Amino acid sequence: MKHLLVIALGLLSSLELFAQSKPDIDWYHTNPKRRNMGISLDKAYSSEFAKLPSKTIIVAVVDGGTDTKHEDLKDVLWTNKGEIPNNGLDDDHNGYIDDVHGWNFIGGPNGENVGPDNMEKVRVYAVLRDKYEGKEVSDEVKESDDYKKYEQLKEEIIPEREKYVSLYDRMNRLLAGMQRIQKSLDNSNPTKEEIQVYGKTQIESEQTEGAIAMMTARLMEMQDVDFIDLMSELKEQVKAMDSRANYHYNPDMDTRKIVQDDYSNSSEKYYGNNDVIGPDAGHGTHVAGIIGATRGNNIGLDGVADNVQIMVVRVVPDGDERDKDVANGIRYAVDNGAKIINMSFGKGFKWDKNIVDSAVAYAESKNVLLVHAAGNNGQNNDNTPNYPNDTLWGGAKFAANWIEIGASERKCKHLATSFSNYGQNNVDLFAPGRDIYSSIPNNEYAYFNGTSMAAPVVSGVAALVWSRYPSLTAVQLKYVLMNSSKKIKGKVVLPGSEDDKERIKFSEICRSSGLVNAYEALKLASKVSTTK
């Protein structure tokens, strides 16, 4: 019984429950002030620039799926006019059947979809494991970079998986115990006091349910929540641990059999299905809402851009995206009219970067702007690569149409969020990425954090500007966004620094030294567009 209680107490560090109170849903629409660093979106819409004739801009949300039925998104969806919905034919002859609102590159021909998947480093490890494990290896091979990478990854991945398997087991036992409490008390939502009485009785009877009951009561007290809410959150945590233990860090799991493509052929394009929602559209729906949720309908939120269509391209599973799918997602978006591609994903390892580089170069040749999230590891991207990125073919070329986005928060002192990646050379611009309110599936809304939220803020501003000044090139638009940004001259807390104590000049962690600003971007665009 005591052992089980220790196990349960160990979960306290694993459960991140119930966030603190949140700011206004549109806090970042205001002008930048030291305690509320907004992007002057309200000022932009009240300016003479916003009254100019506007051209619809298609923004591709290359992500994990988007709820196309959401009340705040259904009126701003891109619709393929060349496709007759649900007739099982490729009416527009683009190679994709019934791609009405976009395409899903991580689905199978029978309608199945990839949900959880591996981390890229686990896929790399699986290949190296098959190459070296259980085989005689010479001293010369042991000194090779390949073998050293194998040993390094093995040292990282096996303990990580063991940790998540253990957490998954412990959380499952706690969940099962809570379900027994419900059944024993014949109450789906018992109070803390009822649980405590039940727990004491069970402990006196030397039953393990007593320890679980007392642990549950303690969690309820600490988080100030009802039993049923705690249980709901725990179910989500169990699901997350399942993904990490059995997919993310499991080198024996191969989900590609669902897709049924030739994974070894990175040039293969025509696979997947038209289910752009997928099994978990939370992230992509949130991203889409930030960019273009219908403005002025008194529902949910107002997106950043007012004349936009959202194209949905699904390439990101619950795990790391695959380079082949990313490349095809970019090409699909470009070929079907997207002018801006939002990519709120990233990873620390590459598989076939050349195929992604070719797609990025293709987008550049077609005058398409790529907006990419810098990542959430609190790391310096100048020193530690984050993929994909704008360095093409090993540095032979840099993509001029690529803009990398870090995440900011409300207070200027902590402008760069503690989690945001940064880089004097490799992060171009910052945008609000903490406490961002937007759409999630089933006509609901939530606050999310991440550079994943900052990137669509920039995509929305880019669409707002380009819709008024459509003669701009993608490269000029990037110039406008960076050079119109609100320059941060003082020092800020360095992301990832211990105890938030290390401070640094903003110019040392961001190429533009700035926070995106919608009004100033429109103002500068008016000058750039007339001096072509």
C-alpha positions as CSV (number, residue, x, y, z in Angstrom):
1,M,0.0,0.0,0.0
2,K,2.8,2.4,0.9
3,H,4.6,1.5,-2.3
4,L,1.5,2.3,-4.4
5,L,1.1,5.7,-2.7
6,V,4.7,6.5,-3.6
7,I,4.0,5.6,-7.2
8,A,0.9,7.9,-7.2
9,L,2.8,10.8,-5.6
10,G,5.4,10.5,-8.3
11,L,2.7,11.5,-10.8
12,L,2.5,15.0,-9.3
13,S,5.5,16.1,-11.3
14,S,4.1,14.6,-14.5
15,L,0.6,16.1,-14.4
16,E,0.4,19.7,-15.6
17,L,-3.1,20.5,-14.7
18,F,-5.4,23.5,-15.2
19,A,-3.6,26.6,-16.3
20,Q,-3.8,29.9,-14.4
21,S,-6.2,32.7,-15.4
22,K,-5.7,34.0,-19.0
23,P,-5.6,37.5,-20.5
24,D,-8.2,39.0,-22.8
25,I,-8.7,36.9,-26.0
26,D,-7.4,39.7,-28.2
27,W,-4.7,41.1,-25.9
28,Y,-2.1,41.1,-28.7
29,H,-4.3,43.1,-31.1
30,T,-3.4,46.3,-29.3
31,N,-0.5,48.7,-29.7
32,P,2.8,47.5,-28.1
33,K,3.3,48.7,-24.5
34,R,5.8,47.5,-22.0
35,R,3.2,45.5,-20.1
36,N,1.2,44.4,-23.2
37,M,3.4,43.9,-26.3
38,G,0.7,43.8,-29.0
39,I,1.1,44.0,-32.8
40,S,-1.1,47.1,-33.5
41,L,-3.7,45.0,-35.4
42,D,-6.6,47.2,-34.2
43,K,-4.7,50.3,-35.4
44,A,-4.0,48.6,-38.8
45,Y,-7.7,48.0,-39.4
46,S,-8.7,51.5,-38.4
47,S,-6.1,53.0,-40.8
48,E,-6.4,54.3,-44.3
49,F,-4.3,51.3,-45.5
50,A,-7.0,48.8,-44.5
51,K,-9.6,50.6,-46.6
52,L,-7.7,49.9,-49.8
53,P,-9.2,47.4,-52.3
54,S,-8.4,43.9,-51.1
55,K,-7.4,40.7,-52.9
56,T,-8.1,37.3,-51.4
57,I,-4.9,35.5,-50.2
58,I,-4.8,31.7,-49.9
59,V,-2.9,30.6,-46.8
60,A,-2.0,26.9,-46.6
61,V,-2.0,25.5,-43.0
62,V,0.4,22.6,-43.3
63,D,-0.2,20.9,-40.0
64,G,-1.9,18.0,-38.3
65,G,-5.4,18.6,-39.7
66,T,-8.1,21.3,-39.3
67,D,-11.7,21.1,-38.4
68,T,-13.3,22.3,-41.6
69,K,-16.8,22.3,-40.0
70,H,-15.8,24.8,-37.3
71,E,-18.3,27.7,-36.9
72,D,-15.5,30.3,-37.1
73,L,-13.6,28.7,-40.0
74,K,-16.2,27.2,-42.4
75,D,-16.7,30.5,-44.2
76,V,-13.0,31.1,-44.8
77,L,-12.0,27.7,-46.2
78,W,-10.3,27.4,-49.5
79,T,-12.5,25.3,-51.8
80,N,-11.1,23.6,-54.9
81,K,-13.5,24.8,-57.6
82,G,-12.3,22.2,-60.0
83,E,-13.3,19.3,-57.8
84,I,-16.9,17.9,-57.4
85,P,-17.1,16.8,-53.8
86,N,-17.3,13.1,-52.9
87,N,-17.7,11.7,-56.3
88,G,-14.6,9.5,-56.1
89,L,-13.0,11.2,-59.1
90,D,-10.0,13.4,-59.7
91,D,-12.1,16.0,-61.5
92,D,-9.4,18.6,-61.9
93,H,-6.7,16.0,-62.8
94,N,-4.2,17.2,-60.2
95,G,-3.6,13.7,-59.0
96,Y,-5.7,14.0,-55.8
97,I,-9.2,12.6,-55.6
98,D,-11.9,14.8,-54.0
99,D,-9.3,17.3,-52.6
100,V,-12.1,19.8,-51.9
101,H,-10.4,21.7,-49.1
102,G,-6.9,20.3,-49.3
103,W,-5.1,17.0,-48.9
104,N,-3.9,14.5,-46.3
105,F,-0.5,13.0,-46.9
106,I,-0.6,10.8,-43.8
107,G,-3.7,8.9,-44.6
108,G,-4.2,5.6,-46.4
109,P,-6.3,4.7,-49.5
110,N,-8.8,2.9,-47.3
111,G,-9.6,6.0,-45.2
112,E,-7.3,5.1,-42.3
113,N,-5.1,7.9,-40.8
114,V,-1.8,8.1,-39.0
115,G,-2.3,9.4,-35.5
116,P,0.7,8.9,-33.2
117,D,4.0,8.3,-34.9
118,N,7.8,8.1,-34.1
119,M,10.1,10.9,-33.4
120,E,12.6,11.4,-36.2
121,K,15.6,10.5,-34.1
122,V,13.9,7.2,-33.3
123,R,13.5,6.4,-37.0
124,V,17.2,7.2,-37.4
125,Y,18.1,5.0,-34.5
126,A,16.0,2.1,-35.8
127,V,18.0,2.1,-39.1
128,L,21.3,2.3,-37.2
129,R,20.2,-0.4,-34.8
130,D,19.5,-2.8,-37.6
131,K,22.9,-2.0,-39.1
132,Y,25.0,-2.5,-35.9
133,E,23.1,-4.3,-33.1
134,G,24.3,-7.9,-32.5
135,K,26.9,-7.7,-35.2
136,E,30.7,-7.8,-35.0
137,V,32.0,-4.3,-35.4
138,S,35.6,-3.4,-36.1
139,D,37.5,-0.7,-34.1
140,E,37.6,1.4,-37.2
141,V,33.8,1.3,-37.6
142,K,33.4,2.1,-33.9
143,E,35.3,5.4,-34.5
144,S,33.0,6.4,-37.4
145,D,30.4,9.2,-37.0
146,D,27.7,6.8,-38.0
147,Y,28.4,4.3,-35.1
148,K,28.9,7.1,-32.6
149,K,25.5,8.5,-33.5
150,Y,24.0,5.0,-33.0
151,E,25.5,4.7,-29.5
152,Q,24.4,8.3,-28.6
153,L,20.8,7.7,-29.8
154,K,20.6,4.3,-28.0
155,E,21.8,6.0,-24.8
156,E,19.0,8.6,-25.2
157,I,16.1,6.7,-26.6
158,I,16.0,3.5,-24.5
159,P,15.9,5.3,-21.1
160,E,13.3,7.7,-22.5
161,R,11.1,4.9,-23.6
162,E,11.5,3.1,-20.3
163,K,10.5,6.3,-18.5
164,Y,7.3,6.8,-20.5
165,V,6.4,3.1,-20.3
166,S,6.6,3.4,-16.5
167,L,4.6,6.6,-16.4
168,Y,2.0,5.1,-18.7
169,D,1.6,2.2,-16.4
170,R,1.4,4.3,-13.2
171,M,-1.1,6.7,-14.7
172,N,-3.3,3.8,-16.0
173,R,-3.3,2.3,-12.5
174,L,-4.3,5.6,-11.0
175,L,-7.1,6.0,-13.6
176,A,-8.3,2.5,-13.0
177,G,-8.4,3.2,-9.2
178,M,-10.4,6.4,-9.8
179,Q,-12.9,4.4,-11.8
180,R,-13.2,1.9,-9.0
181,I,-13.9,4.8,-6.6
182,Q,-16.7,6.0,-8.8
183,K,-18.2,2.5,-8.9
184,S,-17.8,1.9,-5.1
185,L,-19.4,5.2,-4.2
186,D,-22.0,4.9,-7.0
187,N,-21.1,8.5,-7.9
188,S,-19.5,9.8,-11.1
189,N,-18.3,13.0,-9.4
190,P,-17.7,12.4,-5.7
191,T,-16.4,15.3,-3.5
192,K,-13.0,15.4,-1.9
193,E,-14.5,14.7,1.5
194,E,-16.4,11.6,0.3
195,I,-13.2,10.3,-1.3
196,Q,-11.2,10.9,1.9
197,V,-13.7,9.0,4.0
198,Y,-13.7,6.2,1.5
199,G,-9.9,6.2,1.4
200,K,-9.5,6.0,5.2
201,T,-11.9,3.0,5.3
202,Q,-9.9,1.2,2.6
203,I,-6.6,1.9,4.2
204,E,-7.9,0.5,7.5
205,S,-9.0,-2.6,5.5
206,E,-5.5,-2.8,4.0
207,Q,-6.8,-2.3,0.5
208,T,-4.7,-0.5,-2.1
209,E,-7.7,1.6,-3.2
210,G,-7.3,3.6,0.0
211,A,-3.9,5.0,-1.2
212,I,-5.3,5.9,-4.6
213,A,-8.3,7.6,-3.0
214,M,-6.1,9.7,-0.7
215,M,-3.9,10.6,-3.6
216,T,-6.9,11.6,-5.6
217,A,-8.2,13.8,-2.8
218,R,-4.8,15.5,-2.5
219,L,-4.6,16.2,-6.3
220,M,-8.1,17.6,-6.2
221,E,-7.1,19.9,-3.3
222,M,-3.9,21.0,-4.9
223,Q,-5.6,21.8,-8.2
224,D,-8.9,23.0,-6.8
225,V,-10.9,20.9,-9.3
226,D,-13.8,18.4,-9.2
227,F,-13.1,14.7,-9.4
228,I,-14.6,14.5,-12.9
229,D,-12.4,17.2,-14.2
230,L,-9.3,15.6,-12.7
231,M,-10.3,12.3,-14.3
232,S,-10.8,13.9,-17.7
233,E,-7.3,15.5,-17.5
234,L,-5.8,12.2,-16.4
235,K,-7.3,10.5,-19.4
236,E,-5.6,13.0,-21.6
237,Q,-2.3,12.4,-19.8
238,V,-2.7,8.6,-20.2
239,K,-3.3,9.2,-23.9
240,A,-0.2,11.3,-24.2
241,M,2.0,8.8,-22.3
242,D,0.6,6.0,-24.6
243,S,1.8,8.0,-27.6
244,R,5.2,8.6,-26.1
245,A,5.8,5.1,-24.9
246,N,4.3,3.1,-27.7
247,Y,4.9,5.4,-30.7
248,H,7.2,8.4,-30.2
249,Y,10.0,6.4,-28.6
250,N,9.2,2.9,-29.9
251,P,11.7,2.0,-32.7
252,D,9.7,-1.1,-33.6
253,M,6.5,0.9,-34.4
254,D,6.1,1.6,-38.2
255,T,2.9,3.5,-39.0
256,R,3.8,3.9,-42.7
257,K,1.9,0.7,-43.5
258,I,-1.2,2.8,-43.0
259,V,-0.3,5.2,-45.8
260,Q,0.8,2.3,-48.1
261,D,3.2,4.5,-50.1
262,D,6.8,3.5,-51.2
263,Y,8.5,5.3,-48.3
264,S,11.9,4.8,-49.8
265,N,10.9,6.8,-52.9
266,S,10.9,10.5,-51.7
267,S,9.9,11.7,-55.2
268,E,6.5,9.8,-54.9
269,K,3.7,12.4,-54.8
270,Y,0.3,10.8,-55.2
271,Y,-0.7,9.0,-52.0
272,G,-2.8,9.8,-49.0
273,N,-6.5,10.7,-48.8
274,N,-8.8,13.7,-48.6
275,D,-9.5,13.5,-44.9
276,V,-8.0,16.9,-43.9
277,I,-9.4,16.8,-40.4
278,G,-7.8,13.6,-39.3
279,P,-8.0,12.0,-35.8
280,D,-6.7,15.0,-33.9
281,A,-7.2,18.4,-35.4
282,G,-6.7,20.5,-32.3
283,H,-3.4,22.1,-33.2
284,G,-4.2,22.8,-36.9
285,T,-7.6,24.2,-36.0
286,H,-6.0,26.6,-33.5
287,V,-3.4,27.7,-36.1
288,A,-6.1,28.3,-38.7
289,G,-8.2,30.3,-36.4
290,I,-5.3,32.7,-35.5
291,I,-4.7,33.4,-39.2
292,G,-8.2,33.8,-40.4
293,A,-11.1,33.1,-38.1
294,T,-14.1,35.0,-39.5
295,R,-13.8,38.6,-38.4
296,G,-16.8,40.5,-37.1
297,N,-19.2,37.6,-36.7
298,N,-19.3,37.9,-32.8
299,I,-18.2,34.3,-32.6
300,G,-15.1,33.0,-30.9
301,L,-12.3,35.3,-32.1
302,D,-11.3,37.6,-35.0
303,G,-8.5,36.2,-37.0
304,V,-5.6,38.4,-37.9
305,A,-6.4,38.5,-41.7
306,D,-9.7,39.6,-43.1
307,N,-9.6,38.5,-46.7
308,V,-8.1,35.0,-46.6
309,Q,-8.9,31.5,-47.5
310,I,-7.5,28.6,-45.5
311,M,-6.2,25.6,-47.4
312,V,-5.7,22.5,-45.3
313,V,-2.7,20.2,-45.8
314,R,-2.2,17.4,-43.3
315,V,1.4,16.2,-42.9
316,V,2.0,16.3,-39.1
317,P,1.2,13.3,-36.9
318,D,1.3,13.1,-33.1
319,G,5.1,12.8,-33.3
320,D,7.6,14.1,-35.9
321,E,6.6,14.9,-39.4
322,R,8.3,13.1,-42.3
323,D,10.4,15.0,-44.8
324,K,8.7,13.3,-47.8
325,D,5.3,14.5,-46.6
326,V,6.5,18.0,-45.8
327,A,7.9,18.3,-49.3
328,N,4.7,17.1,-50.9
329,G,2.6,19.3,-48.7
330,I,4.6,22.4,-49.8
331,R,4.3,21.4,-53.5
332,Y,0.6,20.7,-53.2
333,A,0.0,24.1,-51.6
334,V,2.0,25.9,-54.2
335,D,0.4,24.1,-57.2
336,N,-3.1,24.8,-55.9
337,G,-2.7,28.5,-55.4
338,A,-1.4,29.2,-51.9
339,K,0.6,32.4,-51.6
340,I,1.6,31.8,-47.9
341,I,2.4,28.5,-46.3
342,N,2.3,28.3,-42.5
343,M,4.4,25.6,-41.0
344,S,4.0,25.3,-37.3
345,F,6.1,22.2,-36.8
346,G,9.8,21.2,-36.5
347,K,12.2,18.6,-35.3
348,G,15.8,18.2,-34.3
349,F,16.7,15.5,-36.9
350,K,16.4,15.2,-40.6
351,W,15.7,12.2,-42.9
352,D,15.8,13.5,-46.5
353,K,16.5,17.2,-46.3
354,N,17.2,17.4,-50.0
355,I,13.6,16.6,-50.9
356,V,12.4,19.3,-48.6
357,D,15.0,21.8,-49.9
358,S,13.8,21.2,-53.4
359,A,10.2,21.9,-52.4
360,V,11.3,25.1,-50.6
361,A,13.2,26.2,-53.7
362,Y,10.1,25.4,-55.8
363,A,8.0,27.6,-53.6
364,E,10.5,30.4,-54.0
365,S,10.4,30.1,-57.7
366,K,6.6,30.5,-57.6
367,N,6.7,33.6,-55.3
368,V,5.3,31.9,-52.2
369,L,6.2,33.0,-48.7
370,L,7.0,30.2,-46.2
371,V,6.4,31.1,-42.5
372,H,8.0,28.6,-40.0
373,A,7.8,28.2,-36.3
374,A,11.3,28.3,-34.6
375,G,10.6,25.6,-32.1
376,N,9.9,25.4,-28.3
377,N,13.1,24.0,-26.8
378,G,14.5,27.3,-25.5
379,Q,17.6,26.6,-27.7
380,N,19.8,28.7,-29.9
381,N,19.0,27.7,-33.5
382,D,22.3,29.2,-34.6
383,N,24.0,26.4,-32.7
384,T,21.5,23.5,-32.8
385,P,19.6,23.0,-36.1
386,N,15.8,22.9,-36.2
387,Y,14.4,21.3,-39.3
388,P,13.1,22.2,-41.8
389,N,15.0,25.5,-42.3
390,D,16.1,28.0,-44.9
391,T,19.6,26.5,-45.4
392,L,19.3,24.6,-48.7
393,W,21.6,21.8,-49.9
394,G,24.2,22.2,-47.1
395,G,24.5,25.9,-47.4
396,A,24.8,26.1,-51.2
397,K,21.7,28.4,-51.1
398,F,19.5,30.2,-48.6
399,A,15.8,30.5,-49.2
400,A,14.9,34.2,-49.5
401,N,11.2,33.4,-49.2
402,W,11.5,31.8,-45.7
403,I,10.8,33.6,-42.4
404,E,11.5,32.0,-39.1
405,I,9.4,33.0,-36.1
406,G,10.0,33.0,-32.4
407,A,7.4,33.4,-29.7
408,S,6.8,36.5,-27.5
409,E,4.7,37.2,-24.5
410,R,3.0,40.2,-23.0
411,K,5.7,41.8,-20.9
412,C,8.6,43.5,-22.7
413,K,11.1,42.3,-20.0
414,H,10.2,38.7,-20.8
415,L,9.4,39.3,-24.5
416,A,10.9,36.1,-25.7
417,T,9.0,33.4,-24.0
418,S,11.0,31.0,-21.8
419,F,10.3,28.1,-24.2
420,S,11.0,29.9,-27.5
421,N,13.9,29.0,-29.7
422,Y,16.0,31.9,-30.8
423,G,19.0,32.9,-33.0
424,Q,20.7,36.0,-34.1
425,N,21.0,34.6,-37.6
426,N,18.4,31.9,-37.8
427,V,15.3,33.5,-36.2
428,D,14.0,36.4,-38.2
429,L,11.1,37.9,-36.2
430,F,9.1,37.4,-33.0
431,A,5.3,37.4,-32.6
432,P,2.9,36.7,-29.7
433,G,2.9,33.0,-28.8
434,R,1.8,32.7,-25.2
435,D,-1.8,32.7,-24.0
436,I,-3.1,32.8,-27.6
437,Y,-6.9,32.2,-27.8
438,S,-8.2,30.4,-30.9
439,S,-10.5,27.8,-32.3
440,I,-10.3,24.1,-31.5
441,P,-12.5,21.2,-32.9
442,N,-16.2,20.9,-32.3
443,N,-16.9,24.7,-32.2
444,E,-14.8,25.2,-29.1
445,Y,-11.9,27.6,-28.2
446,A,-8.8,27.4,-26.0
447,Y,-5.6,29.2,-25.1
448,F,-2.4,27.6,-26.5
449,N,1.3,28.4,-26.1
450,G,4.1,27.9,-28.6
451,T,6.0,29.2,-31.6
452,S,3.3,27.3,-33.3
453,M,0.9,30.1,-32.4
454,A,3.5,32.9,-33.2
455,A,4.0,31.7,-36.8
456,P,0.3,32.1,-37.7
457,V,0.2,35.5,-36.2
458,V,2.9,36.5,-38.8
459,S,1.1,34.5,-41.5
460,G,-2.0,36.5,-40.8
461,V,-0.2,39.8,-40.9
462,A,1.5,38.8,-44.1
463,A,-1.9,38.0,-45.6
464,L,-3.4,41.3,-44.4
465,V,-0.5,43.2,-46.1
466,W,-0.4,41.2,-49.3
467,S,-4.1,41.4,-49.8
468,R,-3.8,45.2,-49.9
469,Y,-0.5,45.2,-51.9
470,P,-0.6,42.2,-54.1
471,S,2.1,43.5,-56.4
472,L,4.7,42.8,-53.7
473,T,7.0,39.7,-54.2
474,A,7.4,37.2,-51.4
475,V,10.9,38.5,-50.8
476,Q,9.6,42.1,-50.5
477,L,6.9,41.0,-48.1
478,K,9.5,39.4,-45.9
479,Y,11.5,42.6,-46.0
480,V,8.4,44.6,-45.0
481,L,7.6,42.3,-42.1
482,M,11.1,42.4,-40.7
483,N,11.8,46.1,-41.2
484,S,8.5,47.3,-40.0
485,S,8.7,45.4,-36.7
486,K,8.7,47.0,-33.3
487,K,12.4,47.2,-32.5
488,I,13.3,46.0,-29.0
489,K,16.3,48.1,-27.8
490,G,16.7,46.9,-24.3
491,K,17.6,43.6,-22.8
492,V,15.2,40.7,-22.3
493,V,15.4,37.4,-20.4
494,L,17.2,34.8,-22.4
495,P,14.9,31.9,-23.2
496,G,15.8,28.7,-21.4
497,S,18.1,30.6,-18.9
498,E,18.3,29.2,-15.4
499,D,15.7,30.8,-13.1
500,D,15.0,33.5,-15.7
501,K,18.1,35.4,-14.6
502,E,20.3,35.8,-17.7
503,R,19.4,38.9,-19.7
504,I,20.5,39.6,-23.3
505,K,20.0,42.2,-26.0
506,F,17.1,41.3,-28.2
507,S,19.3,42.0,-31.3
508,E,21.4,39.0,-30.1
509,I,18.5,36.5,-30.3
510,C,16.6,37.8,-33.3
511,R,17.8,38.9,-36.7
512,S,15.4,41.8,-37.1
513,S,15.5,42.6,-33.4
514,G,11.8,43.1,-33.6
515,L,8.2,42.1,-32.8
516,V,5.8,41.9,-35.8
517,N,3.6,45.0,-36.2
518,A,0.6,45.0,-38.5
519,Y,0.1,48.8,-38.8
520,E,3.8,49.5,-39.5
521,A,3.9,46.6,-42.0
522,L,1.0,48.2,-44.0
523,K,2.7,51.5,-43.8
524,L,6.0,50.3,-45.1
525,A,4.3,48.1,-47.7
526,S,2.7,51.2,-49.2
527,K,6.2,52.7,-49.8
528,V,7.8,49.5,-51.0
529,S,5.0,48.8,-53.5
530,T,5.4,52.2,-55.1
531,T,9.2,52.1,-55.4
532,K,9.4,48.8,-57.4
